[in-house]
Amino acid sequence: MRKGLARVCTVSVSDMAQRRERTASNSRQQYDTVSKALIHQNPKDWLQFSLGIPEAEVIEVLETEQPTVRSNRADSFIRANVRGEEVIVHLEMQTHDSREVPMPYRMAGYAGRGIESFQLPVYSHVIYLHPRAGRTDPGEYVQEIRDYEIRIRYKVIRLYDLEGSPFLEAGVKGLIPFTPLMKPPIDMPSEDWLRRCVEVADSVQQDVVSKADYLTDLAILSGLIFDYPTIRETIMEGIMQESSVIQHFLQQGARESLIEGILENLEVRFNVRDLQTVASTLQRINAVQRLRELRREALQAPSLEAFQQILSLTEDTNDNDSS
């Protein structure tokens, strides 16, 4: 990696830390915040990517977030010209599967409220960031009741299903920070792929402060699938040494990924959906190593009850450590 990278990254560390501290109160919110910022900074890239229409043009990015009855908010709306028609393009960034409210219900709500608010056609998309997320999303909400039929379709985009190299080769600025979450070339080790993504991101022409933010966003998003030591060694040694905020974000991202993996293993192995109690207990465990051990237990436990007993013992140990 070029020596200039660490120098660029350390220029505005304090500014970046203050911004991230204000906007990211938990690990999921940080990914949401970074993703929305990159969309709003590069709306044309995201518009053309999501629609698959190179001639689509941005009219304006609509800043207002749309509240729903459950206080969830739609992520990004772009007023656009698509082949001569004015439309609203909705982009919903989703880190993991939506557990509390299934995604088809959420997307139906967003689309309906978008139609009501803007009185224009709405093109809805959900973009899944984590490799395991979105695999069972049907891409539609369907109500089949005679005389009350409803069908709302939306496009499902799983970043891990996409080849990342074309985005790097084309220099798509708005998508480059997301390429570590995409498929690398065949036979390329993941660390080499991460290094390649960073090199291309570093080559994007921007002022020093913007480049520092841009590379920081790539580092945070990479934390969804890469562990902290790999990111520290592969991406930006300089900023990692300077910014405790970035370290905190990446470590929280590792925790969140482990917790999601544990819940997913339990759901698949024991055919259960209501794991709120387990999820709440896992969220109280701060040690990443303990979560790794519990992930192994989730794969090996003979029953859900056996895993819950192990989890209870772990929680007791955690309480003793904190007392």
C-alpha positions as CSV (number, residue, x, y, z in Angstrom):
1,M,0.0,0.0,0.0
2,R,1.2,3.5,-0.8
3,K,2.8,5.4,2.1
4,G,0.5,8.3,1.3
5,L,-2.6,6.3,2.5
6,A,-1.7,6.3,6.2
7,R,-0.8,10.0,6.0
8,V,-4.1,10.9,4.3
9,C,-6.1,8.8,6.8
10,T,-4.7,10.5,9.8
11,V,-5.3,14.1,8.6
12,S,-8.9,14.4,9.9
13,V,-9.1,11.6,12.4
14,S,-10.5,13.9,15.1
15,D,-13.2,15.3,12.7
16,M,-14.2,11.8,11.7
17,A,-14.3,10.6,15.2
18,Q,-16.6,13.4,16.2
19,R,-18.9,12.8,13.2
20,R,-19.1,9.0,13.8
21,E,-19.7,9.5,17.6
22,R,-22.6,11.8,16.9
23,T,-24.2,9.6,14.2
24,A,-23.6,6.0,15.3
25,S,-25.0,4.9,18.6
26,N,-24.8,1.2,17.9
27,S,-23.2,-1.2,15.4
28,R,-26.2,-1.6,13.1
29,Q,-26.8,2.1,13.0
30,Q,-23.2,2.7,12.0
31,Y,-23.6,0.6,8.8
32,D,-26.8,2.3,8.1
33,T,-25.3,5.8,8.6
34,V,-22.3,5.0,6.4
35,S,-24.4,3.5,3.6
36,K,-26.9,6.4,3.5
37,A,-24.1,8.9,3.5
38,L,-22.5,7.2,0.5
39,I,-25.8,7.0,-1.4
40,H,-26.5,10.7,-0.7
41,Q,-23.0,11.7,-1.8
42,N,-23.2,9.6,-5.0
43,P,-26.9,9.3,-5.9
44,K,-26.3,8.8,-9.7
45,D,-24.1,5.8,-9.1
46,W,-26.7,4.2,-6.9
47,L,-29.6,5.1,-9.1
48,Q,-28.0,3.6,-12.2
49,F,-26.8,0.5,-10.3
50,S,-30.1,-0.3,-8.6
51,L,-32.2,0.2,-11.7
52,G,-29.7,-1.2,-14.2
53,I,-30.5,1.7,-16.5
54,P,-27.4,3.8,-17.4
55,E,-29.4,6.7,-18.7
56,A,-31.4,7.2,-15.5
57,E,-30.8,10.8,-14.1
58,V,-31.1,12.2,-10.6
59,I,-33.5,15.1,-10.1
60,E,-32.9,15.4,-6.4
61,V,-32.2,13.4,-3.2
62,L,-35.1,13.7,-0.8
63,E,-33.6,14.2,2.6
64,T,-36.7,13.5,4.7
65,E,-36.8,10.1,6.3
66,Q,-40.2,8.5,6.2
67,P,-41.7,7.3,9.6
68,T,-43.8,4.2,9.7
69,V,-46.2,3.1,12.4
70,R,-43.4,1.1,14.2
71,S,-41.1,4.1,14.1
72,N,-38.9,2.5,11.5
73,R,-37.7,4.9,8.8
74,A,-37.1,4.3,5.1
75,D,-33.5,5.0,4.2
76,S,-33.2,6.9,1.0
77,F,-35.5,8.3,-1.6
78,I,-34.3,9.8,-4.9
79,R,-36.5,11.7,-7.3
80,A,-35.4,10.6,-10.8
81,N,-36.0,10.7,-14.5
82,V,-36.2,7.2,-15.8
83,R,-36.7,7.1,-19.6
84,G,-38.7,10.3,-19.6
85,E,-40.9,9.5,-16.6
86,E,-40.5,11.1,-13.2
87,V,-40.3,8.5,-10.4
88,I,-39.2,7.9,-6.9
89,V,-36.4,5.4,-6.3
90,H,-36.4,3.9,-2.8
91,L,-33.2,2.3,-1.5
92,E,-33.4,0.4,1.8
93,M,-30.0,-0.7,3.2
94,Q,-30.3,-3.8,5.4
95,T,-27.3,-5.2,7.3
96,H,-28.9,-8.5,8.4
97,D,-32.3,-10.2,7.9
98,S,-35.2,-8.2,9.4
99,R,-36.3,-10.3,12.4
100,E,-38.9,-8.3,14.2
101,V,-40.9,-7.3,11.1
102,P,-40.4,-9.4,8.0
103,M,-38.9,-7.4,5.1
104,P,-41.9,-7.9,2.8
105,Y,-44.2,-6.1,5.3
106,R,-41.7,-3.3,5.8
107,M,-41.2,-2.8,2.1
108,A,-44.9,-2.8,1.4
109,G,-45.2,-0.1,4.1
110,Y,-42.4,2.0,2.6
111,A,-43.8,1.8,-0.9
112,G,-47.3,2.6,0.2
113,R,-46.2,5.6,2.2
114,G,-43.9,6.7,-0.7
115,I,-46.8,6.6,-3.1
116,E,-49.0,8.6,-0.7
117,S,-46.3,11.2,0.1
118,F,-44.9,11.8,-3.5
119,Q,-47.8,10.7,-5.7
120,L,-45.4,9.2,-8.2
121,P,-44.4,5.7,-9.2
122,V,-42.1,4.2,-6.6
123,Y,-39.3,1.8,-7.5
124,S,-38.3,0.0,-4.2
125,H,-35.0,-1.9,-3.5
126,V,-33.6,-3.6,-0.5
127,I,-29.8,-4.0,-0.5
128,Y,-28.4,-6.6,1.9
129,L,-24.9,-6.0,3.1
130,H,-24.0,-9.2,5.1
131,P,-23.3,-12.4,3.0
132,R,-25.9,-14.4,4.9
133,A,-28.6,-11.8,4.7
134,G,-31.5,-11.8,2.3
135,R,-31.3,-15.3,1.1
136,T,-35.0,-16.0,1.7
137,D,-36.4,-12.6,0.9
138,P,-39.1,-13.2,-1.7
139,G,-39.0,-9.7,-3.2
140,E,-42.7,-9.1,-2.8
141,Y,-45.6,-8.7,-0.4
142,V,-48.7,-10.6,-1.4
143,Q,-52.2,-10.6,0.1
144,E,-54.5,-13.0,-1.7
145,I,-58.0,-12.3,-0.4
146,R,-60.8,-12.1,-2.9
147,D,-61.7,-8.5,-3.7
148,Y,-58.8,-7.3,-1.6
149,E,-55.8,-8.6,-3.5
150,I,-52.5,-6.7,-2.9
151,R,-49.1,-7.4,-4.6
152,I,-46.2,-5.1,-4.0
153,R,-42.9,-6.1,-5.6
154,Y,-39.4,-4.8,-4.9
155,K,-35.9,-5.7,-6.1
156,V,-33.7,-7.7,-3.8
157,I,-30.0,-7.0,-4.1
158,R,-27.5,-9.1,-2.2
159,L,-24.0,-7.5,-2.5
160,Y,-22.4,-10.9,-1.9
161,D,-24.0,-12.2,-5.0
162,L,-22.3,-9.6,-7.2
163,E,-18.8,-9.8,-8.7
164,G,-16.8,-6.9,-7.2
165,S,-14.2,-6.5,-9.9
166,P,-16.4,-4.8,-12.5
167,F,-17.2,-2.0,-10.0
168,L,-13.5,-1.5,-9.3
169,E,-12.5,-1.5,-13.0
170,A,-15.3,1.0,-13.8
171,G,-14.3,3.2,-10.9
172,V,-17.9,3.5,-9.6
173,K,-17.2,5.9,-6.7
174,G,-20.4,5.3,-4.8
175,L,-20.0,1.5,-4.9
176,I,-16.3,1.1,-4.3
177,P,-16.5,1.2,-0.4
178,F,-19.0,-1.7,-0.6
179,T,-16.8,-3.9,-2.8
180,P,-15.1,-5.8,0.1
181,L,-18.6,-7.2,0.7
182,M,-18.9,-8.5,-2.8
183,K,-17.4,-11.6,-4.4
184,P,-13.7,-11.5,-5.1
185,P,-12.1,-13.0,-8.3
186,I,-11.9,-16.8,-8.2
187,D,-8.8,-18.1,-6.3
188,M,-8.1,-14.6,-4.8
189,P,-7.6,-14.8,-1.0
190,S,-9.9,-12.6,0.9
191,E,-7.1,-10.5,2.3
192,D,-5.7,-9.8,-1.2
193,W,-9.2,-8.8,-2.3
194,L,-9.6,-6.4,0.6
195,R,-6.2,-4.9,-0.3
196,R,-7.2,-4.5,-3.9
197,C,-10.4,-2.7,-2.9
198,V,-8.5,-0.3,-0.7
199,E,-5.9,0.5,-3.5
200,V,-8.7,1.4,-5.9
201,A,-10.5,3.5,-3.3
202,D,-7.2,5.3,-2.5
203,S,-6.8,6.1,-6.2
204,V,-10.2,8.0,-6.4
205,Q,-9.5,11.6,-7.0
206,Q,-10.8,13.6,-4.0
207,D,-9.5,16.3,-1.5
208,V,-7.6,15.0,1.5
209,V,-10.5,15.3,4.0
210,S,-13.0,13.6,1.7
211,K,-10.5,10.8,0.9
212,A,-10.0,10.2,4.6
213,D,-13.8,9.9,5.2
214,Y,-14.1,7.7,2.1
215,L,-11.5,5.2,3.3
216,T,-12.9,5.2,6.8
217,D,-16.3,4.3,5.4
218,L,-14.7,1.4,3.5
219,A,-13.0,0.2,6.7
220,I,-16.3,0.3,8.7
221,L,-18.2,-1.6,6.0
222,S,-15.4,-4.2,5.8
223,G,-16.0,-4.9,9.5
224,L,-19.1,-6.8,8.5
225,I,-17.1,-9.7,7.2
226,F,-13.4,-9.1,8.1
227,D,-12.1,-9.2,11.6
228,Y,-10.4,-6.2,13.2
229,P,-6.8,-7.5,13.0
230,T,-7.2,-8.1,9.2
231,I,-8.6,-4.7,8.6
232,R,-5.9,-3.1,10.8
233,E,-3.1,-4.9,9.0
234,T,-4.5,-4.7,5.5
235,I,-6.2,-1.4,5.2
236,M,-5.0,1.6,7.2
237,E,-2.5,1.1,9.9
238,G,-2.3,4.8,10.5
239,I,-5.9,5.5,11.1
240,M,-6.3,2.4,13.3
241,Q,-3.6,3.6,15.6
242,E,-5.1,7.1,15.8
243,S,-8.8,6.4,16.1
244,S,-10.3,4.6,19.0
245,V,-13.7,5.3,17.5
246,I,-12.9,3.2,14.4
247,Q,-11.6,0.4,16.5
248,H,-14.8,0.5,18.6
249,F,-17.0,0.4,15.4
250,L,-15.1,-2.6,14.0
251,Q,-15.2,-4.5,17.3
252,Q,-18.9,-3.9,17.6
253,G,-19.4,-5.1,14.1
254,A,-17.7,-8.3,14.9
255,R,-20.0,-8.8,17.9
256,E,-23.1,-8.2,15.8
257,S,-22.0,-10.6,13.2
258,L,-21.3,-13.3,15.8
259,I,-24.6,-12.8,17.4
260,E,-26.4,-13.0,14.1
261,G,-24.6,-16.2,13.3
262,I,-25.6,-17.8,16.6
263,L,-29.2,-16.9,16.1
264,E,-29.2,-18.1,12.5
265,N,-27.7,-21.5,13.6
266,L,-30.3,-21.9,16.3
267,E,-33.1,-21.1,13.9
268,V,-32.0,-23.5,11.3
269,R,-31.0,-26.4,13.6
270,F,-34.0,-26.3,15.9
271,N,-36.7,-24.7,13.6
272,V,-37.5,-21.9,15.9
273,R,-38.3,-18.3,15.2
274,D,-38.9,-16.7,18.6
275,L,-35.4,-16.2,20.0
276,Q,-35.9,-12.8,21.6
277,T,-34.8,-13.9,25.0
278,V,-31.7,-15.6,23.6
279,A,-30.9,-12.5,21.5
280,S,-31.3,-10.2,24.5
281,T,-28.9,-12.3,26.6
282,L,-26.3,-12.4,23.8
283,Q,-26.5,-8.6,23.5
284,R,-25.3,-8.3,27.1
285,I,-22.1,-10.2,26.4
286,N,-19.3,-7.9,25.4
287,A,-16.4,-10.3,25.0
288,V,-16.0,-11.3,21.4
289,Q,-14.1,-14.5,22.4
290,R,-17.1,-15.7,24.4
291,L,-19.4,-15.1,21.5
292,R,-17.1,-17.2,19.3
293,E,-17.3,-20.0,21.8
294,L,-21.1,-19.7,21.9
295,R,-21.2,-19.8,18.1
296,R,-19.5,-23.2,18.3
297,E,-21.9,-24.3,21.0
298,A,-24.8,-23.3,18.8
299,L,-23.5,-25.7,16.1
300,Q,-23.0,-28.6,18.6
301,A,-25.7,-28.4,21.3
302,P,-28.1,-31.3,21.1
303,S,-31.1,-29.1,21.8
304,L,-32.2,-25.4,22.2
305,E,-32.7,-26.1,25.9
306,A,-29.1,-27.3,26.2
307,F,-27.8,-24.2,24.4
308,Q,-29.9,-22.0,26.7
309,Q,-28.4,-23.7,29.7
310,I,-24.8,-23.1,28.4
311,L,-25.8,-19.5,27.7
312,S,-27.1,-19.1,31.3
313,L,-23.8,-20.2,32.7
314,T,-22.0,-17.8,30.4
315,E,-24.2,-15.0,31.5
316,D,-23.5,-15.8,35.1
317,T,-19.7,-15.7,34.4
318,N,-20.2,-12.4,32.7
319,D,-22.0,-11.0,35.7
320,N,-19.2,-12.2,38.0
321,D,-16.6,-10.6,35.8
322,S,-18.3,-7.3,35.9
323,S,-18.9,-7.3,39.6
